[in-house]
């Protein structure tokens, strides 16, 4: 039970059972709030952006705000592991290389946050990680690696239920109506009355929130990473990495990490624009060819001819920063732009703060921040 200004908050509906909605439900349940989490699809579905076995966890960003969020997220991942008894975060280190200006911009924020790191030459990094080839300075920090996405959602929702919350799958939200006493969430299973609603709808943000919140244009794209078979080194101990464009890389930047399916690599936000209800789930041959060419040149530790492509969704803001804010009885999160999953538990915590305390959102995540409307 919490007070929001002069209003007593006892029941919050969370819309969206992906990563951010599930994290918000967990955070609210930990504070003693009655939570009803609604998800339009079934458990473990692949329609959104939160499924799969692997997501990068890293703390190296050029923006202090993201570094602070990542540091807090690290703490919360460990708390979720302890509560659930599941291993979710595997530390294998993370690497940034490519354009030296981009790489070096990540050093001071790590220093200021007290996060250990090293700067290595390409030869030093190649000796430590022989499965990768490097072009310029390499930034590595050990408090990084990967998060298991599917297991994370299971843990968040299971802990929500254990703490007294309700998780309801196969319930589509049709509309949200503000009233003098709170909100009415209209669903395919009937109306639900609550004090407040937290909306984390992923690629459906514009569809669900567009009539209530003045959102910027959000682009949803179908991306297509691919898995490659490692030749020698176990995929489970590969570092996560970001190869920034510039220096010797003349194409788009590439991210990569180990997973149970092999070494996963992908381009960032290069896929075709889609609507989540009508996407075809079919990888484009040209995109797969680019990843194969990258693997052949830069990943000596994989079989470049073993590519298995998949598809996933990005929902991208004009400035590639997240939107986490509140308007009236609606707290919302959207536009995680392909780099949000690592922040899952801290975004859940922030959504709970906004819903219960009505505090200002961080400046770089606010809906009314400068530059967000540029598109």
C-alpha positions in Angstrom: 0.0 0.0 0.0 1.4 3.4 -0.9 0.3 7.0 -1.1 0.6 8.9 -4.4 0.3 12.5 -3.3 -3.0 12.4 -1.4 -4.2 9.3 -3.2 -4.0 5.8 -1.6 -2.7 3.3 -4.1 -3.5 -0.3 -3.4 -4.1 -1.9 -6.9 -2.1 -1.3 -10.1 -2.6 -3.0 -13.4 0.5 -3.6 -15.5 -0.1 -3.9 -19.2 2.5 -6.0 -21.1 4.1 -9.2 -19.9 7.5 -8.7 -21.6 10.6 -7.7 -19.8 9.7 -4.2 -18.6 6.2 -4.9 -17.6 7.2 -8.1 -15.8 9.9 -6.1 -14.0 7.5 -3.4 -13.0 5.1 -6.1 -11.6 7.9 -7.6 -9.6 9.0 -4.2 -8.3 5.5 -3.2 -7.3 4.8 -6.6 -5.6 8.0 -6.2 -3.6 6.5 -3.0 -2.2 3.3 -4.6 -1.1 1.1 -3.3 -3.9 -1.6 -5.5 -5.3 -0.6 -6.1 -9.0 -2.5 -7.5 -11.9 -0.1 -8.2 -14.9 -1.8 -8.6 -18.3 -0.2 -10.2 -21.3 -2.0 -10.6 -24.7 -0.2 -13.7 -25.7 0.8 -17.0 -23.9 3.8 -17.7 -21.8 7.1 -17.9 -23.7 5.6 -16.4 -26.9 7.9 -15.1 -29.7 5.8 -12.2 -30.9 7.5 -9.4 -29.0 11.1 -8.4 -28.2 11.7 -10.3 -24.9 12.1 -13.9 -25.9 15.2 -16.0 -26.5 18.2 -17.3 -24.5 20.6 -14.4 -24.7 20.9 -10.6 -24.3 24.0 -8.5 -23.7 24.6 -7.2 -20.3 27.2 -4.4 -20.3 27.9 -1.2 -18.3 30.0 0.7 -20.8 28.1 3.6 -22.2 29.2 7.1 -23.1 26.3 8.6 -21.1 26.5 8.8 -17.3 22.8 8.1 -17.0 23.0 4.8 -18.7 26.1 3.7 -16.7 24.3 4.5 -13.4 21.2 2.6 -14.6 23.4 -0.4 -15.6 25.2 -0.4 -12.2 21.8 -0.5 -10.4 20.5 -3.1 -12.8 23.5 -5.3 -11.9 22.5 -5.2 -8.3 18.9 -6.0 -9.0 19.7 -8.9 -11.3 21.6 -10.4 -8.4 18.7 -9.8 -6.1 16.3 -11.5 -8.6 18.7 -14.5 -8.9 18.8 -14.8 -5.1 15.0 -14.6 -4.7 14.2 -17.0 -7.6 17.1 -19.4 -7.1 17.9 -19.1 -10.9 21.1 -18.1 -12.6 20.2 -15.3 -15.0 23.3 -13.2 -15.4 26.5 -14.8 -16.6 29.6 -12.7 -16.4 32.0 -13.2 -19.4 33.3 -9.6 -19.7 32.3 -7.2 -22.5 34.4 -5.6 -25.1 34.1 -2.3 -27.2 36.4 -1.8 -30.2 36.3 0.0 -33.5 36.4 3.8 -33.8 38.7 5.0 -31.0 36.7 8.1 -30.4 33.6 6.1 -29.7 35.5 3.6 -27.6 37.3 6.2 -25.5 34.1 8.1 -24.8 33.1 5.2 -22.6 36.1 5.3 -20.3 35.3 8.3 -18.1 31.8 7.3 -17.3 33.1 4.0 -16.1 35.8 5.7 -14.1 33.3 8.1 -12.5 31.1 5.2 -11.5 33.9 3.2 -10.0 33.4 0.3 -12.5 36.6 -1.6 -13.2 37.8 -1.7 -16.8 41.0 -2.1 -18.9 42.2 -0.6 -22.2 44.1 -3.2 -24.4 45.9 -3.1 -27.7 44.5 -5.3 -30.5 47.3 -7.8 -29.9 46.7 -8.0 -26.2 42.9 -8.5 -26.7 43.5 -11.1 -29.4 45.7 -13.1 -27.1 43.0 -13.1 -24.5 40.1 -13.7 -26.8 41.5 -15.6 -29.9 38.0 -16.1 -31.4 37.8 -12.4 -32.3 39.9 -10.0 -34.3 40.3 -6.4 -33.2 41.2 -3.3 -35.1 42.1 -0.5 -32.6 41.9 0.1 -28.9 39.8 -2.4 -27.0 37.9 -1.4 -23.9 36.9 -4.3 -21.6 35.1 -4.5 -18.3 34.6 -7.7 -16.4 31.2 -6.9 -14.8 29.4 -7.8 -18.0 28.4 -10.7 -20.1 24.9 -11.9 -20.9 21.4 -12.3 -19.5 19.1 -15.3 -20.2 15.9 -13.6 -21.5 13.4 -16.4 -21.3 14.5 -17.4 -17.8 14.4 -13.8 -16.7 10.8 -13.4 -17.6 9.9 -16.6 -15.9 11.7 -15.5 -12.7 10.1 -12.0 -12.7 6.6 -13.4 -13.2 7.0 -16.3 -10.7 8.3 -13.9 -8.1 5.4 -11.5 -8.7 3.0 -14.4 -8.1 4.9 -15.6 -5.0 4.6 -12.1 -3.6 0.8 -12.1 -4.1 0.5 -10.6 -7.6 -1.6 -12.0 -10.4 -0.3 -12.8 -13.9 -2.9 -13.2 -16.6 -1.9 -14.4 -20.1 -4.1 -14.3 -23.2 -5.8 -11.1 -22.1 -5.6 -8.2 -24.6 -6.0 -4.6 -23.5 -8.4 -2.7 -25.7 -8.4 0.7 -24.0 -7.5 2.6 -20.9 -10.0 5.1 -19.4 -9.1 7.6 -16.7 -11.8 8.2 -14.1 -12.1 10.4 -11.0 -11.3 7.3 -8.9 -8.4 5.9 -11.0 -8.5 3.9 -14.2 -10.6 1.4 -16.0 -8.6 -1.0 -18.1 -10.9 -2.5 -20.8 -9.8 -5.9 -21.8 -10.8 -8.9 -23.9 -11.8 -10.5 -20.6 -13.8 -7.6 -19.2 -13.1 -4.3 -17.4 -10.6 -4.0 -14.5 -10.8 -1.1 -12.1 -7.5 0.0 -10.5 -5.9 3.0 -8.9 -3.2 3.3 -11.6 -1.9 1.6 -14.7 1.7 0.9 -15.8 1.9 0.4 -19.6 4.9 -1.4 -21.1 3.6 -2.6 -24.5 6.7 -2.9 -26.5 6.1 -2.7 -30.3 2.4 -2.0 -29.6 3.1 1.3 -27.8 1.6 3.6 -30.4 -1.5 1.4 -30.9 -2.2 1.3 -27.2 -1.0 4.7 -26.0 -1.3 6.9 -29.0 -4.8 8.2 -28.1 -3.7 9.0 -24.5 -0.1 10.1 -24.6 1.6 12.4 -27.2 4.3 9.9 -28.2 6.9 10.7 -30.9 7.1 8.6 -34.0 8.3 5.2 -32.9 9.8 2.9 -35.6 9.4 -0.8 -35.2 11.8 -2.8 -37.3 12.3 -6.5 -37.8 16.0 -7.2 -37.1 17.8 -10.5 -38.0 20.7 -11.6 -35.9 22.3 -15.0 -36.7 24.0 -17.8 -34.7 27.4 -19.2 -35.7 29.0 -22.4 -34.5 32.2 -21.9 -32.6 35.2 -23.8 -33.8 37.1 -24.4 -30.5 36.2 -22.1 -27.6 33.0 -23.0 -25.8 30.3 -20.4 -26.8 29.3 -20.1 -23.1 32.6 -18.3 -22.2 32.7 -15.9 -25.2 32.7 -12.2 -24.2 29.9 -9.9 -25.2 31.2 -7.3 -27.7 30.3 -4.2 -29.7 32.3 -3.5 -32.8 31.7 0.2 -33.5 31.7 1.4 -37.1 34.7 3.4 -38.2 38.4 2.5 -38.1 38.7 -0.7 -40.2 34.9 -1.5 -40.1 33.3 0.3 -43.0 29.8 -1.3 -42.5 27.3 -1.0 -39.8 28.3 -1.7 -36.2 28.0 -5.2 -35.0 27.1 -6.7 -31.5 27.8 -10.2 -30.4 27.7 -12.6 -27.5 27.8 -16.3 -26.6 24.6 -18.3 -26.2 23.4 -21.9 -26.0 22.7 -21.7 -29.7 26.2 -20.6 -30.6 27.8 -17.2 -31.2 25.1 -14.6 -31.8 25.9 -11.5 -33.9 23.7 -8.8 -35.3 23.5 -5.4 -36.8 21.9 -2.5 -34.9 18.6 -1.2 -36.2 19.0 -1.9 -39.9 15.9 -4.0 -40.5 12.8 -3.2 -42.5 10.0 -1.3 -40.7 7.0 -3.6 -39.8 3.9 -3.7 -37.6 4.2 -6.4 -34.9 0.8 -7.9 -35.9 1.8 -8.4 -39.6 5.5 -9.1 -39.6 6.6 -12.2 -41.6 9.4 -13.6 -39.4 11.4 -14.2 -42.5 15.1 -13.1 -42.5 16.4 -11.3 -45.6 19.2 -13.0 -47.5 21.2 -9.8 -47.9 21.3 -9.3 -44.1 22.5 -12.8 -43.6 25.2 -12.4 -46.2 26.5 -9.3 -44.4 26.7 -11.2 -41.1 28.5 -14.1 -42.8 31.0 -11.7 -44.4 31.6 -10.1 -41.0 32.1 -13.4 -39.3 34.6 -14.5 -42.0 36.7 -11.3 -41.5 36.4 -10.6 -37.8 35.5 -13.9 -36.0 38.2 -16.5 -36.6 36.7 -18.5 -33.8 33.5 -19.4 -35.7 32.5 -21.4 -38.7 31.4 -18.5 -41.0 29.3 -20.9 -43.2 27.2 -22.1 -40.3 24.8 -19.1 -40.0 21.3 -19.7 -38.6 19.3 -16.5 -38.9 16.4 -15.5 -36.7 14.3 -12.4 -36.4 13.4 -10.0 -33.5 11.8 -6.6 -33.0 13.3 -3.2 -32.2 11.0 -0.3 -31.3 13.2 2.8 -31.8 12.8 6.4 -30.6 14.2 9.3 -32.7 17.2 9.7 -30.4 17.5 6.0 -29.5 17.0 6.8 -25.8 14.2 5.1 -23.9 10.9 6.8 -22.9 10.0 6.2 -19.2 7.5 8.7 -17.8 4.1 9.4 -16.4 1.0 11.3 -17.4 -1.8 11.4 -14.9 -2.8 7.8 -13.9 -0.7 6.3 -16.6 2.9 5.4 -16.2 4.5 4.1 -19.3 7.7 2.8 -20.9 8.5 2.5 -24.6 11.1 2.7 -27.3 13.9 0.6 -25.9 15.7 0.9 -29.2 17.4 -2.5 -29.2 19.5 -1.9 -26.1 17.0 -2.1 -23.3 17.0 -5.7 -21.9 20.1 -5.3 -19.7 18.2 -2.6 -17.8 15.1 -4.6 -17.2 15.0 -4.7 -13.4 16.0 -1.1 -12.9 13.4 0.1 -15.4 10.9 -1.9 -13.4 12.1 -0.2 -10.3 11.8 3.2 -12.0 8.3 2.5 -13.2 7.3 1.6 -9.7 8.8 4.9 -8.4 6.9 6.9 -10.9 3.6 5.1 -10.3 3.8 5.3 -6.5 5.6 8.5 -5.8 4.8 10.7 -8.9 8.4 11.8 -9.0 10.0 13.4 -12.1 11.5 10.9 -14.6 15.2 11.2 -15.3 15.8 14.0 -17.8 17.2 11.8 -20.5 14.2 9.4 -20.4 11.5 12.0 -20.1 8.8 12.2 -22.8 9.3 16.0 -23.2 13.1 16.0 -23.5 14.8 18.1 -26.1 15.4 16.4 -29.4 12.9 13.5 -29.0 10.5 15.0 -31.6 13.2 15.1 -34.3 12.5 12.4 -36.9 
